[in-house]
Amino acid sequence: MRKIPKPMVQPDTLAYWQAADEGRLLVKRCTACGEFHHYPRDICPHCLSDATEWVQAAGTGTVYSFSTMGSEERAYTLAYVTLDEGPTMLSNLVGEGFAIDQRVRVVFEPSEGGHAVPMFTPDRG
């Protein structure tokens, strides 16, 4: 199993990582323009407003693109996953048999001495 390095946590992303420890995926939503965005930041990348709030995401989406790297014993798959809320996030896929446009759901994997990290696995139901 590949070791997952602990994430670098900044004050403006602490709520995101604390929610991940609880098994919840948060995204930011701008209250000025209504758009969701990820990576979490205080300024909306769509309209540049600072009126943003944390919203619990459904934790489901589709695989936009992916690439498997590493050796056979230590392979891992990076992917862009488009969340049902709209933003696309870079993450890892866990499991096997992935395809573009495949439905996935979030799972949380422990990191080495840090917060849990959201990853995605096939959504079989």
C-alpha positions in Angstrom: 0.0 0.0 0.0 1.3 3.4 -0.9 1.9 5.8 2.0 -0.1 9.0 1.8 1.8 12.1 2.9 0.0 14.3 5.3 -1.6 17.3 3.7 -0.3 20.9 4.2 -3.0 22.6 6.1 -3.5 26.4 6.0 -5.8 28.3 8.3 -8.3 28.9 5.4 -8.5 25.2 4.6 -8.6 23.8 8.2 -12.4 23.3 8.1 -12.0 21.2 4.9 -9.5 18.9 6.5 -11.4 18.6 9.8 -14.5 17.6 7.8 -12.4 15.0 5.9 -11.5 13.5 9.3 -15.2 13.2 9.9 -15.8 11.5 6.5 -17.4 14.6 4.9 -16.3 16.4 1.7 -16.7 20.2 1.7 -16.5 22.5 -1.2 -16.7 26.3 -1.3 -19.7 28.1 -2.7 -19.8 31.8 -3.5 -22.9 33.6 -2.1 -22.4 36.4 -4.5 -22.6 34.4 -7.8 -23.7 31.0 -6.6 -20.8 29.1 -8.2 -19.1 26.2 -6.4 -15.3 25.9 -6.5 -12.4 23.7 -5.5 -9.5 24.0 -4.3 -11.0 25.7 -1.3 -10.1 29.3 -1.1 -11.6 32.5 0.4 -11.9 34.4 -2.9 -14.3 33.1 -5.6 -12.4 32.3 -8.8 -15.5 33.1 -10.8 -16.4 36.6 -9.7 -13.6 37.5 -7.2 -16.0 38.0 -4.3 -14.9 37.2 -0.8 -18.4 36.1 0.1 -17.8 32.3 0.2 -19.1 29.6 2.4 -18.4 25.9 3.1 -21.0 23.5 1.8 -21.1 19.8 2.2 -20.8 18.1 -1.1 -22.7 14.9 -2.1 -19.3 13.2 -2.5 -20.2 11.8 -5.9 -19.1 12.6 -9.4 -17.6 11.3 -12.7 -14.1 10.6 -13.8 -13.0 13.3 -16.3 -9.5 12.0 -16.9 -7.0 9.6 -15.1 -3.5 8.2 -15.3 -2.0 5.3 -13.5 1.7 5.6 -12.4 4.3 3.8 -10.5 5.5 0.2 -10.4 3.1 -2.8 -10.4 3.6 -3.2 -6.7 3.2 0.5 -5.9 0.9 1.7 -8.6 -1.5 4.6 -8.0 -4.0 6.4 -10.1 -4.4 10.2 -10.2 -7.6 11.6 -11.7 -9.7 14.6 -12.3 -13.1 14.0 -10.9 -16.0 16.3 -11.7 -18.2 16.6 -8.7 -21.9 16.6 -9.0 -21.8 20.2 -7.7 -19.8 21.3 -10.7 -16.1 21.8 -9.8 -13.4 19.4 -10.9 -10.9 18.2 -8.4 -7.6 16.4 -8.6 -7.6 13.3 -6.5 -6.6 9.6 -6.4 -8.7 6.7 -7.5 -8.7 3.6 -5.3 -9.8 0.3 -6.6 -9.6 -0.9 -10.2 -11.4 -0.9 -13.5 -11.8 2.8 -14.0 -13.1 4.5 -17.2 -13.7 8.0 -18.4 -17.3 9.2 -17.3 -17.5 6.5 -14.7 -19.5 7.3 -11.6 -17.4 7.5 -8.4 -17.9 8.3 -4.8 -15.6 9.7 -2.2 -13.8 7.7 0.4 -11.3 9.0 3.0 -7.9 7.4 3.4 -5.6 8.1 6.4 -2.4 10.0 5.8 0.9 9.6 7.6 0.3 11.6 10.8 -2.1 14.1 9.3 -5.7 14.5 8.2 -7.7 12.0 6.2 -7.4 12.6 2.4 -10.5 12.4 0.1 -10.1 9.9 -2.8 -12.6 8.2 -5.1 -13.8 4.7 -5.7 -16.3 3.3 -8.2 -19.9 4.1 -7.2 -21.6 0.7 -7.5 -24.9 1.7 -6.3 
